[in-house]
């Protein structure tokens, strides 16, 4: 696993993070891991773009809805 050293953080930022960690009952290091993990996740715009890219890989063709199949079977009976 990688390590990161962040220099010149404002004392109030560190104090705030320490308070958050204490309130959760975790170490400052664990709280920082969680904050960075959440911050590294793709945002909504990025997720939508990825979904659109995936949809573009699927050929567009007519799909029969399950409701239509059920109706057709019931009408035959």
C-alpha positions as CSV (number, residue, x, y, z in Angstrom):
1,X,0.0,0.0,0.0
2,X,1.1,3.5,-0.7
3,X,1.9,6.2,1.8
4,X,1.3,9.9,1.5
5,X,2.8,12.7,3.5
6,X,0.9,16.0,3.5
7,X,2.8,19.0,4.7
8,X,1.7,22.5,5.8
9,X,-1.9,21.6,6.9
10,X,-3.6,24.3,8.8
11,X,-3.8,23.4,12.5
12,X,-7.6,23.9,12.5
13,X,-8.0,21.3,9.7
14,X,-6.0,18.8,11.7
15,X,-8.0,19.6,14.9
16,X,-11.3,19.2,13.0
17,X,-10.3,15.9,11.6
18,X,-9.1,14.7,15.0
19,X,-12.5,15.6,16.4
20,X,-14.3,13.7,13.7
21,X,-12.1,10.7,14.3
22,X,-12.7,10.8,18.0
23,X,-16.5,11.1,17.6
24,X,-16.4,8.0,15.4
25,X,-14.1,6.2,17.8
26,X,-11.4,5.7,15.2
27,X,-7.9,6.9,14.8
28,X,-7.0,10.1,12.9
29,X,-5.2,7.8,10.4
30,X,-8.4,5.8,9.8
31,X,-10.5,8.9,9.5
32,X,-8.1,10.3,6.9
33,X,-8.2,7.0,4.9
34,X,-12.0,7.2,4.9
35,X,-12.0,10.9,3.8
36,X,-9.6,10.2,1.0
37,X,-11.4,7.1,-0.1
38,X,-14.7,9.0,-0.4
39,X,-13.0,11.9,-2.2
40,X,-11.5,9.6,-4.7
41,X,-14.8,8.1,-5.9
42,X,-16.1,9.2,-9.2
43,X,-18.8,11.9,-9.1
44,X,-22.2,11.6,-10.6
45,X,-21.2,13.1,-13.9
46,X,-18.3,10.6,-14.3
47,X,-20.6,7.7,-13.4
48,X,-23.2,8.8,-15.9
49,X,-20.6,9.1,-18.6
50,X,-19.3,5.6,-17.9
51,X,-22.8,4.2,-18.0
52,X,-23.4,5.9,-21.4
53,X,-20.2,4.4,-22.7
54,X,-21.3,0.9,-21.5
55,X,-24.7,1.4,-23.1
56,X,-23.1,2.3,-26.4
57,X,-21.4,-1.1,-26.5
58,X,-24.7,-2.8,-26.4
59,X,-26.4,-3.0,-29.8
60,X,-29.7,-1.2,-29.9
61,X,-32.4,-3.7,-30.9
62,X,-36.1,-4.2,-30.1
63,X,-36.6,-6.0,-26.8
64,X,-39.8,-7.7,-25.9
65,X,-41.1,-6.7,-22.5
66,X,-42.1,-9.5,-20.2
67,X,-45.6,-8.0,-19.9
68,X,-46.1,-8.4,-23.7
69,X,-45.0,-12.0,-23.5
70,X,-47.4,-12.7,-20.6
71,X,-50.3,-11.0,-22.5
72,X,-49.6,-13.0,-25.6
73,X,-49.6,-16.3,-23.7
74,X,-52.8,-15.5,-21.9
75,X,-54.5,-14.5,-25.1
76,X,-53.6,-17.8,-26.7
77,X,-55.2,-19.8,-23.8
